[in-house]
């Protein structure tokens, strides 16, 4: 039971992870909403954000599965990393060529990175909580 308790993330870390994720996503989208760019450009940046979040979570899951001995094909692992790097490249290329102030470009980049990092943290916390609760329930069943 002590081992599963050690794997359980603290409430503070869980809360900060969610706040960071929501802050990054909301800031990025509020920036898009208020931007004076065409709707297709806004759609591009929104799609890159969503694709980036999914890709980052996929990488985290694949890495964690491998560490826990859960089979992960090299193809899936490679695609997860490729798509994560691709989203960063797409955002970089888009911002590099955008007709935006440098401060706006930095705002989108920072919001994007914050969102991706915190998505990984939220996924990790979710998985750790599930694992810890399964360990606790199996320990409880074994003691009764």
Secondary structure in CASP SS format (residue, H / E / C, confidence):
PFRMAT SS
TARGET T0000
AUTHOR 0000-0000-0000
METHOD secondary structure of the structure
MODEL  1
X C 1.00
X H 1.00
X H 1.00
X H 1.00
X H 1.00
X H 1.00
X H 1.00
X C 1.00
X C 1.00
X C 1.00
X H 1.00
X H 1.00
X H 1.00
X H 1.00
X H 1.00
X H 1.00
X H 1.00
X H 1.00
X H 1.00
X H 1.00
X H 1.00
X H 1.00
X H 1.00
X H 1.00
X H 1.00
X H 1.00
X H 1.00
X H 1.00
X H 1.00
X H 1.00
X H 1.00
X H 1.00
X H 1.00
X H 1.00
X C 1.00
X C 1.00
X C 1.00
X C 1.00
X H 1.00
X H 1.00
X H 1.00
X H 1.00
X H 1.00
X H 1.00
X H 1.00
X H 1.00
X H 1.00
X H 1.00
X H 1.00
X H 1.00
X H 1.00
X H 1.00
X H 1.00
X H 1.00
X H 1.00
X H 1.00
X H 1.00
X H 1.00
X H 1.00
X H 1.00
X H 1.00
X H 1.00
X H 1.00
X H 1.00
X H 1.00
X H 1.00
X H 1.00
X C 1.00
X C 1.00
X C 1.00
X C 1.00
X C 1.00
X C 1.00
X H 1.00
X H 1.00
X H 1.00
X H 1.00
X H 1.00
X H 1.00
X H 1.00
X H 1.00
X H 1.00
X H 1.00
X H 1.00
X H 1.00
X H 1.00
X H 1.00
X H 1.00
X H 1.00
X H 1.00
X H 1.00
X H 1.00
X H 1.00
X H 1.00
X H 1.00
X H 1.00
X H 1.00
X C 1.00
X C 1.00
X C 1.00
X C 1.00
X H 1.00
X H 1.00
X H 1.00
X H 1.00
X H 1.00
X H 1.00
X H 1.00
X H 1.00
X H 1.00
X H 1.00
X H 1.00
X H 1.00
X H 1.00
X H 1.00
X H 1.00
X H 1.00
X H 1.00
X H 1.00
X H 1.00
X H 1.00
X H 1.00
X H 1.00
X H 1.00
X H 1.00
X H 1.00
X H 1.00
X H 1.00
X H 1.00
X H 1.00
X H 1.00
X H 1.00
X H 1.00
X H 1.00
X H 1.00
X H 1.00
X H 1.00
X H 1.00
X H 1.00
X H 1.00
X H 1.00
X H 1.00
X H 1.00
X C 1.00
END
